[in-house]
Amino acid sequence: MKEITELVIDRSKWMRGALVNETCLLDEDGKMCCLGFYALACGAGKDEIRNVFEPDGLAFHVPGLTERGEGEAGILRNTAFTRSAVPINDTRSMGEDQREEALIDLFKENDVSLSFEG
């Protein structure tokens, strides 16, 4: 897996504003949450992230999204970045412009330039 510094989210494939456990990295219809786009950009395959709810459910480490737990050999956990991105992506109480702005700011804090298209 590689680290990324830029990410583009295609709004037509972006899954957002859904309840917890309704959003996953990649669903059967090809829709992704913001972290699904991130994982693919890092080199994960679509089959590897399909129907996985959060990055800590993956079988491998994704830089920026997961980390190894202290004293827990081999156990992945979500990073603080991931834990912050999930509620922004999934909340129903945020408008589209506000959601995009919040994600752009969060990704920038983590040295990733985020933009949206479509």
C-alpha positions as MATLAB code, in Angstrom:
seq = 'MKEITELVIDRSKWMRGALVNETCLLDEDGKMCCLGFYALACGAGKDEIRNVFEPDGLAFHVPGLTERGEGEAGILRNTAFTRSAVPINDTRSMGEDQREEALIDLFKENDVSLSFEG';
ca = [
       0.000    0.000    0.000;
       1.187    3.493   -0.760;
       0.593    6.759    1.043;
      -1.326    9.414   -0.857;
      -1.165   13.213   -0.933;
      -4.092   13.867   -3.288;
      -7.554   12.369   -3.595;
     -10.506   13.083   -5.886;
     -13.996   11.914   -4.915;
     -16.508   11.368   -7.710;
     -19.829   12.598   -6.317;
     -21.758   10.185   -8.548;
     -20.096    7.222   -6.774;
     -19.908    8.770   -3.300;
     -22.059    7.222   -0.565;
     -22.758    9.704    2.228;
     -25.400   10.798    4.694;
     -26.332    7.241    5.603;
     -26.832    5.644    8.984;
     -24.047    3.677   10.640;
     -23.851    0.185    9.123;
     -25.573    1.456    5.962;
     -22.334    2.906    4.618;
     -19.355    0.764    3.718;
     -16.074    1.296    1.929;
     -17.616   -0.068   -1.291;
     -21.108   -1.473   -1.717;
     -22.527   -3.878   -4.303;
     -23.741   -0.939   -6.436;
     -20.258    0.570   -6.688;
     -20.916    3.398   -4.207;
     -18.122    4.286   -1.775;
     -17.714    6.352    1.336;
     -14.811    8.816    1.377;
     -12.552    6.199    2.981;
     -13.336    3.724    0.210;
     -11.983    6.219   -2.328;
      -8.952    6.666   -0.054;
      -8.292    2.921    0.253;
      -8.503    2.417   -3.531;
      -6.101    5.322   -4.102;
      -3.644    3.650   -1.697;
      -3.735    0.494   -3.811;
      -6.455   -1.645   -2.259;
      -8.530   -3.680   -4.690;
     -12.283   -3.329   -5.065;
     -12.870   -6.957   -4.059;
     -10.777   -6.402   -0.917;
     -12.857   -3.453    0.328;
     -16.333   -4.495   -0.879;
     -18.909   -4.697    1.950;
     -16.352   -3.750    4.625;
     -17.863   -1.139    6.965;
     -14.662    0.521    8.220;
     -10.926    0.191    7.494;
     -10.255   -1.757   10.703;
     -12.278   -4.578    9.118;
      -9.753   -5.018    6.307;
      -7.242   -7.857    6.246;
      -4.343   -5.442    5.642;
      -2.947   -2.077    6.751;
      -3.852    1.069    4.787;
      -1.514    4.015    5.537;
      -3.445    6.843    7.170;
      -6.572    4.761    7.766;
      -5.372    1.964   10.045;
      -2.659    1.390   12.604;
      -1.479   -1.516   14.710;
      -2.779   -1.496   18.269;
      -0.134   -1.193   20.991;
       0.652   -4.592   22.408;
      -1.851   -6.202   20.064;
       0.257   -8.044   17.512;
      -1.429   -8.029   14.142;
      -4.649   -6.305   15.249;
      -5.607   -3.301   13.133;
      -7.550   -0.371   14.465;
      -8.853    2.800   12.870;
      -6.682    5.909   13.113;
      -7.933    9.146   14.685;
      -8.300   10.452   11.116;
     -10.590    7.543   10.192;
     -12.619    7.941   13.390;
     -13.124   11.636   12.528;
     -13.967   11.079    8.847;
     -16.698    8.462    9.406;
     -19.219   10.705   11.211;
     -18.641   13.584    8.782;
     -19.236   11.301    5.806;
     -22.238    9.543    7.349;
     -24.175   12.244    9.206;
     -27.583   13.220    7.909;
     -27.527   16.556    9.728;
     -25.001   18.229    7.421;
     -25.591   19.814    4.021;
     -23.502   18.761    1.027;
     -21.372   21.932    0.917;
     -20.736   21.770    4.664;
     -19.841   18.046    4.465;
     -17.395   18.590    1.608;
     -15.781   21.553    3.363;
     -15.414   19.583    6.613;
     -13.824   16.645    4.791;
     -11.487   18.921    2.809;
     -10.337   20.494    6.101;
      -9.903   17.119    7.820;
      -7.951   15.621    4.912;
      -5.767   18.763    4.743;
      -4.887   18.298    8.444;
      -3.653   14.846    7.402;
      -1.594   16.146    4.445;
      -4.016   14.992    1.758;
      -5.433   17.460   -0.762;
      -9.075   16.469   -1.275;
     -11.283   17.608   -4.150;
     -14.664   16.620   -5.543;
     -15.897   16.202   -9.114;
     -19.045   15.165  -10.913;
];
